[in-house]
Amino acid sequence: MQTLPLVIAADHPAYAGHFPGQPVLPGVVLLDHAQLAIEQAAGVQLAGLAQAKFHRPVAPGDSLQLAWRLDAASVAFVISRGDEKVADGKFVLTAEPAA
């Protein structure tokens, strides 16, 4: 698997309302950042999400690592914080090359 740091700003606006007093990153924001990072690093365009599972919450300032493996039709990914798995799943590739 290829890896890279997945950086999400500690002051990301999604933390403010999710949840007040105990901020947690919404899963959709985590997946969006992962998708964009994979598309940029691998030069592919992802069509959507085939599956995802969230294992642990992400708090402001957490240091995350994104690992992914590309095959002919999809990209499997794992997001971790140290030795802890935060989320994993699979994105689907588009049939068209990335711009």
Accessible surface in RSA format (square Angstrom, percent):
REM  Atomic radii and reference values for relative SASA: ProtOr
REM  Chains: A
REM  Algorithm: Lee & Richards
REM  Probe-radius: 1.40
REM  Slices: 20
REM RES _ NUM      All-atoms   Total-Side   Main-Chain    Non-polar    All polar
REM                ABS   REL    ABS   REL    ABS   REL    ABS   REL    ABS   REL
RES MET A   1   111.13  57.6  39.63  26.2  71.51 170.3  26.36  22.4  84.77 112.3
RES GLN A   2   104.03  58.2  98.02  71.6   6.01  14.3  39.80  84.7  64.23  48.7
RES THR A   3    80.23  57.1  53.97  54.7  26.26  62.6  26.01  34.9  54.22  82.0
RES LEU A   4    39.51  22.0  36.79  26.3   2.72   6.8  39.51  27.7   0.00   0.0
RES PRO A   5    89.96  65.6  82.08  74.8   7.88  28.6  82.08  67.8   7.88  49.0
RES LEU A   6     8.19   4.6   4.92   3.5   3.27   8.2   5.16   3.6   3.03   8.2
RES VAL A   7   120.11  79.0 100.62  91.1  19.49  47.0 103.91  90.3  16.20  43.9
RES ILE A   8    15.68   8.9   2.59   1.9  13.09  31.5   3.00   2.2  12.68  34.4
RES ALA A   9    54.25  49.9  41.00  63.3  13.25  30.1  49.42  69.6   4.84  12.8
RES ALA A  10    57.85  53.2  41.81  64.5  16.04  36.5  42.10  59.3  15.75  41.7
RES ASP A  11   123.48  86.5  99.05  98.6  24.43  57.8  48.21 113.5  75.27  75.1
RES HIS A  12    41.82  22.9  37.53  26.1   4.29  11.0  25.09  25.9  16.74  19.5
RES PRO A  13   109.43  79.8  92.79  84.6  16.64  60.5 100.02  82.6   9.41  58.5
RES ALA A  14    24.40  22.4   9.45  14.6  14.95  34.0  21.89  30.8   2.52   6.7
RES TYR A  15    12.64   5.9  11.10   6.3   1.53   4.0   9.30   7.0   3.34   4.1
RES ALA A  16    82.75  76.1  54.97  84.8  27.78  63.2  68.26  96.1  14.49  38.4
RES GLY A  17    57.24  70.6   0.00   N/A  57.24  70.6  32.59  89.4  24.66  55.2
RES HIS A  18    58.88  32.2  58.88  40.9   0.00   0.0  38.65  39.8  20.23  23.5
RES PHE A  19   114.95  57.5 114.67  71.0   0.28   0.7 114.67  69.5   0.28   0.8
RES PRO A  20   108.89  79.4  82.44  75.2  26.45  96.1  87.70  72.4  21.19 131.7
RES GLY A  21    86.47 106.6   0.00   N/A  86.47 106.6  43.00 118.0  43.47  97.4
RES GLN A  22   136.13  76.1 134.23  98.1   1.91   4.5  38.53  82.0  97.60  74.0
RES PRO A  23    49.02  35.7  45.43  41.4   3.59  13.0  45.43  37.5   3.59  22.3
RES VAL A  24    34.93  23.0  34.93  31.6   0.00   0.0  34.93  30.3   0.00   0.0
RES LEU A  25     9.35   5.2   0.14   0.1   9.21  23.2   0.14   0.1   9.21  24.8
RES PRO A  26    22.08  16.1  20.84  19.0   1.24   4.5  22.08  18.2   0.00   0.0
RES GLY A  27    24.44  30.1   0.00   N/A  24.44  30.1  11.32  31.1  13.11  29.4
RES VAL A  28   111.16  73.1 103.81  94.0   7.35  17.7 105.16  91.4   6.01  16.3
RES VAL A  29    22.96  15.1  20.64  18.7   2.32   5.6  22.96  20.0   0.00   0.0
RES LEU A  30     4.34   2.4   4.34   3.1   0.00   0.0   4.34   3.0   0.00   0.0
RES LEU A  31    22.74  12.7  22.23  15.9   0.50   1.3  22.49  15.8   0.24   0.7
RES ASP A  32    69.93  49.0  65.97  65.7   3.96   9.4  16.99  40.0  52.94  52.8
RES HIS A  33    47.97  26.2  44.76  31.1   3.22   8.2  26.89  27.7  21.08  24.5
RES ALA A  34     0.00   0.0   0.00   0.0   0.00   0.0   0.00   0.0   0.00   0.0
RES GLN A  35    47.94  26.8  47.94  35.0   0.00   0.0   1.54   3.3  46.39  35.2
RES LEU A  36    91.26  50.8  91.23  65.3   0.03   0.1  91.23  64.1   0.02   0.1
RES ALA A  37    17.81  16.4  11.27  17.4   6.54  14.9  16.32  23.0   1.49   3.9
RES ILE A  38     0.00   0.0   0.00   0.0   0.00   0.0   0.00   0.0   0.00   0.0
RES GLU A  39    34.34  19.7  29.84  22.6   4.50  10.7  10.85  21.0  23.50  19.2
RES GLN A  40   156.90  87.7 125.39  91.6  31.51  75.0  45.41  96.7 111.48  84.6
RES ALA A  41    55.98  51.5  14.86  22.9  41.12  93.5  26.34  37.1  29.65  78.5
RES ALA A  42    30.70  28.2   1.69   2.6  29.01  66.0  10.35  14.6  20.35  53.9
RES GLY A  43    52.45  64.7   0.00   N/A  52.45  64.7  31.30  85.9  21.15  47.4
RES VAL A  44    24.97  16.4  20.48  18.5   4.49  10.8  23.18  20.1   1.78   4.8
RES GLN A  45    81.43  45.5  78.13  57.1   3.31   7.9  12.57  26.7  68.87  52.2
RES LEU A  46     9.03   5.0   0.00   0.0   9.03  22.7   0.00   0.0   9.03  24.3
RES ALA A  47    66.72  61.3  28.22  43.5  38.50  87.6  33.85  47.7  32.87  87.1
RES GLY A  48    27.43  33.8   0.00   N/A  27.43  33.8  27.43  75.3   0.00   0.0
RES LEU A  49    78.32  43.6  44.89  32.1  33.43  84.0  44.89  31.5  33.43  90.0
RES ALA A  50    59.99  55.2  21.65  33.4  38.34  87.2  29.79  42.0  30.20  80.0
RES GLN A  51   110.72  61.9 102.19  74.7   8.52  20.3  30.92  65.8  79.80  60.5
RES ALA A  52    39.66  36.5   4.97   7.7  34.69  78.9   6.45   9.1  33.21  88.0
RES LYS A  53   127.52  62.2 123.99  76.1   3.53   8.4  71.28  64.2  56.24  59.9
RES PHE A  54   100.01  50.0  75.17  46.6  24.84  64.6  75.41  45.7  24.59  70.4
RES HIS A  55    67.62  37.0  35.12  24.4  32.49  83.1  24.12  24.9  43.49  50.6
RES ARG A  56   101.27  42.5  92.29  47.0   8.97  21.4  18.89  25.8  82.37  49.9
RES PRO A  57    91.31  66.5  78.36  71.4  12.95  47.1  87.30  72.1   4.01  24.9
RES VAL A  58     4.95   3.3   3.93   3.6   1.03   2.5   4.12   3.6   0.84   2.3
RES ALA A  59    42.50  39.1  41.96  64.8   0.54   1.2  42.00  59.1   0.50   1.3
RES PRO A  60    47.52  34.6  27.86  25.4  19.65  71.4  28.00  23.1  19.52 121.3
RES GLY A  61    57.17  70.5   0.00   N/A  57.17  70.5  30.29  83.1  26.88  60.2
RES ASP A  62    41.14  28.8  22.86  22.8  18.28  43.2   3.67   8.6  37.47  37.4
RES SER A  63    94.21  79.6  79.05 105.5  15.15  34.9  48.76 103.8  45.44  63.7
RES LEU A  64     8.31   4.6   1.30   0.9   7.01  17.6   2.51   1.8   5.80  15.6
RES GLN A  65    71.06  39.7  70.74  51.7   0.32   0.8  32.35  68.9  38.70  29.4
RES LEU A  66     0.00   0.0   0.00   0.0   0.00   0.0   0.00   0.0   0.00   0.0
RES ALA A  67    15.05  13.8  14.82  22.9   0.23   0.5  14.82  20.9   0.23   0.6
RES TRP A  68     4.54   1.8   4.40   2.1   0.14   0.3   4.40   2.3   0.14   0.2
RES ARG A  69   137.69  57.8 132.60  67.6   5.09  12.1  54.20  74.1  83.49  50.6
RES LEU A  70    73.66  41.0  48.74  34.9  24.92  62.6  48.74  34.2  24.92  67.1
RES ASP A  71    80.58  56.4  67.94  67.6  12.64  29.9  42.53 100.1  38.05  38.0
RES ALA A  72   107.18  98.5  66.88 103.2  40.30  91.7  79.32 111.7  27.86  73.8
RES ALA A  73    66.42  61.1  60.87  93.9   5.55  12.6  64.62  91.0   1.80   4.8
RES SER A  74    12.33  10.4  12.22  16.3   0.11   0.2   7.19  15.3   5.13   7.2
RES VAL A  75     0.01   0.0   0.01   0.0   0.00   0.0   0.01   0.0   0.00   0.0
RES ALA A  76    19.26  17.7  18.17  28.0   1.09   2.5  18.17  25.6   1.09   2.9
RES PHE A  77     2.04   1.0   0.00   0.0   2.04   5.3   0.00   0.0   2.04   5.8
RES VAL A  78    39.38  25.9  39.32  35.6   0.06   0.2  39.32  34.2   0.06   0.2
RES ILE A  79     0.00   0.0   0.00   0.0   0.00   0.0   0.00   0.0   0.00   0.0
RES SER A  80    23.44  19.8  23.35  31.2   0.10   0.2   7.34  15.6  16.10  22.6
RES ARG A  81    52.25  21.9  49.51  25.2   2.74   6.5  28.79  39.3  23.46  14.2
RES GLY A  82    69.65  85.9   0.00   N/A  69.65  85.9  44.04 120.9  25.62  57.4
RES ASP A  83   158.51 111.0 117.37 116.8  41.14  97.3  41.27  97.1 117.24 116.9
RES GLU A  84    71.89  41.3  68.82  52.1   3.07   7.3  27.33  52.9  44.56  36.4
RES LYS A  85    82.95  40.5  78.56  48.2   4.39  10.4  40.09  36.1  42.85  45.6
RES VAL A  86     0.43   0.3   0.43   0.4   0.00   0.0   0.43   0.4   0.00   0.0
RES ALA A  87     0.00   0.0   0.00   0.0   0.00   0.0   0.00   0.0   0.00   0.0
RES ASP A  88    31.98  22.4  31.88  31.7   0.11   0.3   5.26  12.4  26.73  26.7
RES GLY A  89    10.13  12.5   0.00   N/A  10.13  12.5   4.45  12.2   5.67  12.7
RES LYS A  90    75.06  36.6  75.06  46.1   0.00   0.0  22.76  20.5  52.29  55.7
RES PHE A  91     3.71   1.9   3.71   2.3   0.00   0.0   3.71   2.2   0.00   0.0
RES VAL A  92    59.65  39.3  59.65  54.0   0.00   0.0  59.65  51.8   0.00   0.0
RES LEU A  93    32.19  17.9  19.32  13.8  12.87  32.4  19.32  13.6  12.87  34.6
RES THR A  94    40.52  28.8  21.76  22.1  18.76  44.7  25.64  34.4  14.88  22.5
RES ALA A  95   112.71 103.6  65.45 101.0  47.26 107.5  77.01 108.5  35.69  94.6
RES GLU A  96   126.37  72.6 120.67  91.3   5.70  13.6  37.47  72.5  88.90  72.6
RES PRO A  97   122.57  89.3  99.67  90.9  22.89  83.2 111.34  91.9  11.23  69.8
RES ALA A  98    39.30  36.1  16.47  25.4  22.83  51.9  16.73  23.6  22.57  59.8
RES ALA A  99   150.53 138.4  71.04 109.6  79.49 180.8 109.34 154.0  41.20 109.1
END  Absolute sums over single chains surface
CHAIN  1 A     5719.2       4223.7       1495.4       3324.4       2394.7
END  Absolute sums over all chains
TOTAL          5719.2       4223.7       1495.4       3324.4       2394.7
